Amino acid sequence: MEWSILEQYGPALLRGFGVTVLCWILGTIFGMALGLMIALIQRYGPRWLGWIIQAYIEVIRGTPFLVQLFVLYYGGPLIGLRLDALPAGLLGLTIYGSPYFAEIFRSGFRAVPHGQIEAARAIGMAEPTIVRRVLLPLGLVSSLPALVNFSIILTKETVILSIITVPELMYQVSRMSTETFRYLEANLVLALFFWALVETISRVGRRLETRITKHLIERT
């Protein structure tokens, strides 16, 4: 074990970790927003649009992320979509994550007691207000553990972005191991960085779940 090489590659590894965190944060936010939109359209949109969205969900969930990324990055120019590596990676994460987030939100909405929605309608709430005041808060509580869990999965999918030369952590670790032939140290550093990130996400998710649940209890 030669940890001295970390002094040489430490700054590059930290930069790569920063890019990984950036890709994960933006990919999760955009994927979650698109997934929420898909779930709401499935619930309130016309049936024909629901069929199209369901086909989109099945295609994305049924194909590997690597294949989707290759089609987006290398096949995009054929239809006029030319993206640099980082924007292509962020768009790829968004597209890949959105169907999973949509299904999580859909199951969360189904867990909301129908009586709550009927009561809101009975007192004259408009449908957008019901979504904002009833469906989203209660559905979020049910969905939060699954949302956090898939967000953790999405952190590990960021390593695939190195294939299209996004300078994230896996890209820097591969460069380090190729130049020094110290594969054990390089991959151990990779594992430690991801363990720290996943542990942080898990703790934040648990605190957020407790806080949201407490807030809803106080409201009721």
C-alpha atoms as a printed R data frame, in Angstrom:
    type eleno elety resid chain resno       x      y       z
1   ATOM     1    CA   MET     A     1   0.000  0.000   0.000
2   ATOM     2    CA   GLU     A     2   1.614  3.234  -1.164
3   ATOM     3    CA   TRP     A     3  -0.529  6.044   0.151
4   ATOM     4    CA   SER     A     4   2.064  8.628  -0.848
5   ATOM     5    CA   ILE     A     5   0.587  8.724  -4.351
6   ATOM     6    CA   LEU     A     6  -2.508 10.329  -2.867
7   ATOM     7    CA   GLU     A     7  -0.478 13.493  -2.311
8   ATOM     8    CA   GLN     A     8   0.052 13.661  -6.047
9   ATOM     9    CA   TYR     A     9  -3.445 12.697  -7.156
10  ATOM    10    CA   GLY     A    10  -5.393 14.038  -4.187
11  ATOM    11    CA   PRO     A    11  -6.425 17.349  -5.834
12  ATOM    12    CA   ALA     A    12  -7.600 15.552  -8.980
13  ATOM    13    CA   LEU     A    13  -9.560 13.038  -6.909
14  ATOM    14    CA   LEU     A    14 -11.236 15.842  -4.952
15  ATOM    15    CA   ARG     A    15 -12.144 17.623  -8.190
16  ATOM    16    CA   GLY     A    16 -13.560 14.377  -9.523
17  ATOM    17    CA   PHE     A    17 -15.553 13.879  -6.348
18  ATOM    18    CA   GLY     A    18 -16.935 17.403  -6.692
19  ATOM    19    CA   VAL     A    19 -18.060 16.657 -10.252
20  ATOM    20    CA   THR     A    20 -19.638 13.404  -9.044
21  ATOM    21    CA   VAL     A    21 -21.591 15.231  -6.341
22  ATOM    22    CA   LEU     A    22 -22.653 17.924  -8.828
23  ATOM    23    CA   CYS     A    23 -23.855 15.326 -11.342
24  ATOM    24    CA   TRP     A    24 -25.719 13.438  -8.632
25  ATOM    25    CA   ILE     A    25 -27.409 16.546  -7.196
26  ATOM    26    CA   LEU     A    26 -28.514 17.967 -10.554
27  ATOM    27    CA   GLY     A    27 -29.450 14.556 -11.964
28  ATOM    28    CA   THR     A    28 -31.530 13.797  -8.879
29  ATOM    29    CA   ILE     A    29 -33.268 17.192  -8.833
30  ATOM    30    CA   PHE     A    30 -34.087 17.186 -12.548
31  ATOM    31    CA   GLY     A    31 -34.994 13.489 -12.569
32  ATOM    32    CA   MET     A    32 -37.251 13.931  -9.547
33  ATOM    33    CA   ALA     A    33 -38.945 16.987 -11.078
34  ATOM    34    CA   LEU     A    34 -39.535 15.175 -14.378
35  ATOM    35    CA   GLY     A    35 -40.724 12.085 -12.517
36  ATOM    36    CA   LEU     A    36 -43.203 14.138 -10.486
37  ATOM    37    CA   MET     A    37 -44.522 15.711 -13.673
38  ATOM    38    CA   ILE     A    38 -44.916 12.273 -15.248
39  ATOM    39    CA   ALA     A    39 -46.743 10.929 -12.176
40  ATOM    40    CA   LEU     A    40 -49.173 13.873 -12.177
41  ATOM    41    CA   ILE     A    41 -49.843 13.500 -15.898
42  ATOM    42    CA   GLN     A    42 -50.514  9.799 -15.389
43  ATOM    43    CA   ARG     A    43 -53.006 10.647 -12.681
44  ATOM    44    CA   TYR     A    44 -54.756 13.634 -14.225
45  ATOM    45    CA   GLY     A    45 -53.839 13.621 -17.927
46  ATOM    46    CA   PRO     A    46 -55.784 12.137 -20.850
47  ATOM    47    CA   ARG     A    47 -55.610  8.394 -21.356
48  ATOM    48    CA   TRP     A    48 -53.768  8.572 -24.697
49  ATOM    49    CA   LEU     A    49 -51.000 10.633 -23.104
50  ATOM    50    CA   GLY     A    50 -50.812  8.138 -20.255
51  ATOM    51    CA   TRP     A    51 -50.178  5.362 -22.769
52  ATOM    52    CA   ILE     A    52 -47.297  7.303 -24.322
53  ATOM    53    CA   ILE     A    53 -45.775  7.992 -20.909
54  ATOM    54    CA   GLN     A    54 -46.149  4.356 -19.892
55  ATOM    55    CA   ALA     A    55 -44.298  3.317 -23.052
56  ATOM    56    CA   TYR     A    56 -41.524  5.796 -22.180
57  ATOM    57    CA   ILE     A    57 -41.277  4.345 -18.664
58  ATOM    58    CA   GLU     A    58 -41.067  0.783 -19.935
59  ATOM    59    CA   VAL     A    59 -38.395  1.610 -22.523
60  ATOM    60    CA   ILE     A    60 -36.155  3.509 -20.103
61  ATOM    61    CA   ARG     A    61 -36.530  0.984 -17.278
62  ATOM    62    CA   GLY     A    62 -35.982 -1.901 -19.688
63  ATOM    63    CA   THR     A    63 -32.663 -0.719 -21.132
64  ATOM    64    CA   PRO     A    64 -29.267 -0.288 -19.415
65  ATOM    65    CA   PHE     A    65 -28.136  3.216 -18.513
66  ATOM    66    CA   LEU     A    66 -24.905  2.690 -20.467
67  ATOM    67    CA   VAL     A    67 -26.856  2.026 -23.670
68  ATOM    68    CA   GLN     A    68 -29.015  5.107 -23.111
69  ATOM    69    CA   LEU     A    69 -25.918  7.220 -22.543
70  ATOM    70    CA   PHE     A    70 -24.259  5.943 -25.719
71  ATOM    71    CA   VAL     A    71 -27.391  6.639 -27.768
72  ATOM    72    CA   LEU     A    72 -27.669 10.147 -26.320
73  ATOM    73    CA   TYR     A    73 -24.001 11.125 -26.613
74  ATOM    74    CA   TYR     A    74 -22.944  9.370 -29.811
75  ATOM    75    CA   GLY     A    75 -26.311  9.109 -31.545
76  ATOM    76    CA   GLY     A    76 -27.528 12.590 -30.662
77  ATOM    77    CA   PRO     A    77 -25.526 14.355 -33.405
78  ATOM    78    CA   LEU     A    78 -27.393 12.285 -36.008
79  ATOM    79    CA   ILE     A    79 -30.568 14.218 -35.105
80  ATOM    80    CA   GLY     A    80 -28.826 17.524 -34.448
81  ATOM    81    CA   LEU     A    81 -28.363 17.085 -30.688
82  ATOM    82    CA   ARG     A    82 -24.711 17.871 -29.985
83  ATOM    83    CA   LEU     A    83 -23.824 17.991 -26.303
84  ATOM    84    CA   ASP     A    84 -20.563 18.142 -24.415
85  ATOM    85    CA   ALA     A    85 -19.802 15.277 -22.060
86  ATOM    86    CA   LEU     A    86 -21.052 16.921 -18.856
87  ATOM    87    CA   PRO     A    87 -24.418 18.182 -20.190
88  ATOM    88    CA   ALA     A    88 -24.947 14.825 -21.902
89  ATOM    89    CA   GLY     A    89 -24.244 13.040 -18.630
90  ATOM    90    CA   LEU     A    90 -26.680 15.254 -16.698
91  ATOM    91    CA   LEU     A    91 -29.379 14.789 -19.326
92  ATOM    92    CA   GLY     A    92 -28.726 11.043 -19.301
93  ATOM    93    CA   LEU     A    93 -29.102 10.834 -15.518
94  ATOM    94    CA   THR     A    94 -32.301 12.887 -15.697
95  ATOM    95    CA   ILE     A    95 -33.844 10.653 -18.351
96  ATOM    96    CA   TYR     A    96 -32.696  7.474 -16.635
97  ATOM    97    CA   GLY     A    97 -33.965  8.468 -13.192
98  ATOM    98    CA   SER     A    98 -37.298 10.035 -14.159
99  ATOM    99    CA   PRO     A    99 -39.304  6.798 -14.730
100 ATOM   100    CA   TYR     A   100 -38.177  5.359 -11.396
101 ATOM   101    CA   PHE     A   101 -39.035  8.570  -9.567
102 ATOM   102    CA   ALA     A   102 -42.378  8.664 -11.408
103 ATOM   103    CA   GLU     A   103 -43.272  5.176 -10.208
104 ATOM   104    CA   ILE     A   104 -42.244  6.074  -6.657
105 ATOM   105    CA   PHE     A   105 -44.447  9.173  -6.705
106 ATOM   106    CA   ARG     A   106 -47.317  7.218  -8.263
107 ATOM   107    CA   SER     A   107 -47.233  4.626  -5.496
108 ATOM   108    CA   GLY     A   108 -47.009  7.416  -2.906
109 ATOM   109    CA   PHE     A   109 -50.095  9.106  -4.355
110 ATOM   110    CA   ARG     A   110 -51.995  5.807  -4.281
111 ATOM   111    CA   ALA     A   111 -51.151  5.489  -0.572
112 ATOM   112    CA   VAL     A   112 -52.963  8.742   0.241
113 ATOM   113    CA   PRO     A   113 -56.344  7.841   1.815
114 ATOM   114    CA   HIS     A   114 -59.135  8.550  -0.652
115 ATOM   115    CA   GLY     A   115 -61.200 10.015   2.166
116 ATOM   116    CA   GLN     A   116 -58.683 12.841   2.565
117 ATOM   117    CA   ILE     A   117 -59.119 13.838  -1.061
118 ATOM   118    CA   GLU     A   118 -62.905 13.542  -0.916
119 ATOM   119    CA   ALA     A   119 -62.962 15.693   2.232
120 ATOM   120    CA   ALA     A   120 -60.904 18.358   0.479
121 ATOM   121    CA   ARG     A   121 -63.337 18.340  -2.448
122 ATOM   122    CA   ALA     A   122 -66.281 18.506  -0.071
123 ATOM   123    CA   ILE     A   123 -65.068 21.771   1.454
124 ATOM   124    CA   GLY     A   124 -64.678 23.297  -1.997
125 ATOM   125    CA   MET     A   125 -60.940 22.954  -2.681
126 ATOM   126    CA   ALA     A   126 -59.954 23.215  -6.339
127 ATOM   127    CA   GLU     A   127 -58.035 20.288  -7.790
128 ATOM   128    CA   PRO     A   128 -54.668 22.153  -7.996
129 ATOM   129    CA   THR     A   129 -55.074 23.114  -4.329
130 ATOM   130    CA   ILE     A   130 -55.827 19.498  -3.413
131 ATOM   131    CA   VAL     A   131 -52.657 18.405  -5.175
132 ATOM   132    CA   ARG     A   132 -50.589 21.055  -3.388
133 ATOM   133    CA   ARG     A   133 -52.148 20.818   0.086
134 ATOM   134    CA   VAL     A   134 -53.151 17.140   0.330
135 ATOM   135    CA   LEU     A   135 -51.747 14.845  -2.347
136 ATOM   136    CA   LEU     A   136 -48.165 16.066  -2.450
137 ATOM   137    CA   PRO     A   137 -47.505 16.356   1.324
138 ATOM   138    CA   LEU     A   138 -49.070 13.013   2.237
139 ATOM   139    CA   GLY     A   139 -47.677 11.260  -0.830
140 ATOM   140    CA   LEU     A   140 -44.212 12.595  -0.087
141 ATOM   141    CA   VAL     A   141 -44.191 11.040   3.371
142 ATOM   142    CA   SER     A   142 -44.998  7.637   1.893
143 ATOM   143    CA   SER     A   143 -42.520  8.065  -0.952
144 ATOM   144    CA   LEU     A   144 -39.560  9.540   0.929
145 ATOM   145    CA   PRO     A   145 -37.784  6.281   1.927
146 ATOM   146    CA   ALA     A   146 -37.992  5.002  -1.664
147 ATOM   147    CA   LEU     A   147 -36.876  8.392  -3.032
148 ATOM   148    CA   VAL     A   148 -33.818  8.393  -0.791
149 ATOM   149    CA   ASN     A   149 -33.057  4.792  -1.690
150 ATOM   150    CA   PHE     A   150 -33.156  5.453  -5.422
151 ATOM   151    CA   SER     A   151 -31.129  8.638  -4.961
152 ATOM   152    CA   ILE     A   152 -28.440  6.444  -3.410
153 ATOM   153    CA   ILE     A   153 -28.619  4.102  -6.387
154 ATOM   154    CA   LEU     A   154 -28.255  7.102  -8.690
155 ATOM   155    CA   THR     A   155 -24.985  8.106  -7.003
156 ATOM   156    CA   LYS     A   156 -23.458  4.802  -8.101
157 ATOM   157    CA   GLU     A   157 -24.709  5.235 -11.657
158 ATOM   158    CA   THR     A   158 -22.574  8.374 -11.978
159 ATOM   159    CA   VAL     A   159 -19.482  6.177 -12.450
160 ATOM   160    CA   ILE     A   160 -20.816  5.267 -15.904
161 ATOM   161    CA   LEU     A   161 -20.405  8.902 -16.962
162 ATOM   162    CA   SER     A   162 -16.647  8.301 -17.100
163 ATOM   163    CA   ILE     A   163 -17.266  6.283 -20.294
164 ATOM   164    CA   ILE     A   164 -18.088  9.514 -22.145
165 ATOM   165    CA   THR     A   165 -15.149 11.329 -20.460
166 ATOM   166    CA   VAL     A   166 -17.070 13.255 -17.812
167 ATOM   167    CA   PRO     A   167 -14.228 14.093 -15.357
168 ATOM   168    CA   GLU     A   168 -15.993 12.647 -12.301
169 ATOM   169    CA   LEU     A   169 -14.445 10.491  -9.592
170 ATOM   170    CA   MET     A   170 -14.324  7.220 -11.532
171 ATOM   171    CA   TYR     A   171 -12.611  8.979 -14.432
172 ATOM   172    CA   GLN     A   172  -9.929 10.375 -12.107
173 ATOM   173    CA   VAL     A   173  -9.505  7.030 -10.315
174 ATOM   174    CA   SER     A   174  -9.074  5.236 -13.649
175 ATOM   175    CA   ARG     A   175  -6.482  7.784 -14.704
176 ATOM   176    CA   MET     A   176  -4.639  7.379 -11.408
177 ATOM   177    CA   SER     A   177  -4.593  3.575 -11.572
178 ATOM   178    CA   THR     A   178  -3.522  3.579 -15.240
179 ATOM   179    CA   GLU     A   179  -0.606  5.942 -14.632
180 ATOM   180    CA   THR     A   180   0.624  4.358 -11.381
181 ATOM   181    CA   PHE     A   181  -0.562  0.720 -11.693
182 ATOM   182    CA   ARG     A   182  -1.770  1.012  -8.085
183 ATOM   183    CA   TYR     A   183  -5.226 -0.425  -8.582
184 ATOM   184    CA   LEU     A   184  -5.860 -1.375  -4.964
185 ATOM   185    CA   GLU     A   185  -5.259  2.101  -3.555
186 ATOM   186    CA   ALA     A   186  -7.207  3.749  -6.381
187 ATOM   187    CA   ASN     A   187 -10.303  1.599  -5.995
188 ATOM   188    CA   LEU     A   188 -10.164  1.750  -2.199
189 ATOM   189    CA   VAL     A   189 -10.252  5.543  -2.423
190 ATOM   190    CA   LEU     A   190 -13.203  5.264  -4.808
191 ATOM   191    CA   ALA     A   191 -15.055  3.012  -2.356
192 ATOM   192    CA   LEU     A   192 -14.363  5.329   0.596
193 ATOM   193    CA   PHE     A   193 -15.585  8.409  -1.261
194 ATOM   194    CA   PHE     A   194 -18.826  6.704  -2.272
195 ATOM   195    CA   TRP     A   195 -19.342  5.222   1.181
196 ATOM   196    CA   ALA     A   196 -19.058  8.711   2.698
197 ATOM   197    CA   LEU     A   197 -21.509 10.133   0.141
198 ATOM   198    CA   VAL     A   198 -24.054  7.341   0.599
199 ATOM   199    CA   GLU     A   199 -23.845  7.564   4.392
200 ATOM   200    CA   THR     A   200 -24.439 11.314   4.230
201 ATOM   201    CA   ILE     A   201 -27.473 10.904   1.958
202 ATOM   202    CA   SER     A   202 -28.932  8.219   4.247
203 ATOM   203    CA   ARG     A   203 -28.585 10.364   7.369
204 ATOM   204    CA   VAL     A   204 -30.040 13.445   5.682
205 ATOM   205    CA   GLY     A   205 -32.920 11.354   4.352
206 ATOM   206    CA   ARG     A   206 -33.771  9.980   7.795
207 ATOM   207    CA   ARG     A   207 -33.706 13.451   9.360
208 ATOM   208    CA   LEU     A   208 -35.845 14.841   6.561
209 ATOM   209    CA   GLU     A   209 -38.381 12.043   6.951
210 ATOM   210    CA   THR     A   210 -38.623 12.682  10.700
211 ATOM   211    CA   ARG     A   211 -39.000 16.433  10.215
212 ATOM   212    CA   ILE     A   212 -41.682 16.163   7.522
213 ATOM   213    CA   THR     A   213 -43.666 13.617   9.525
214 ATOM   214    CA   LYS     A   214 -43.486 15.814  12.639
215 ATOM   215    CA   HIS     A   215 -44.600 18.857  10.646
216 ATOM   216    CA   LEU     A   216 -47.613 17.029   9.227
217 ATOM   217    CA   ILE     A   217 -48.597 15.761  12.665
218 ATOM   218    CA   GLU     A   218 -48.457 19.311  14.039
219 ATOM   219    CA   ARG     A   219 -50.635 20.535  11.149
220 ATOM   220    CA   THR     A   220 -53.284 17.946  11.865
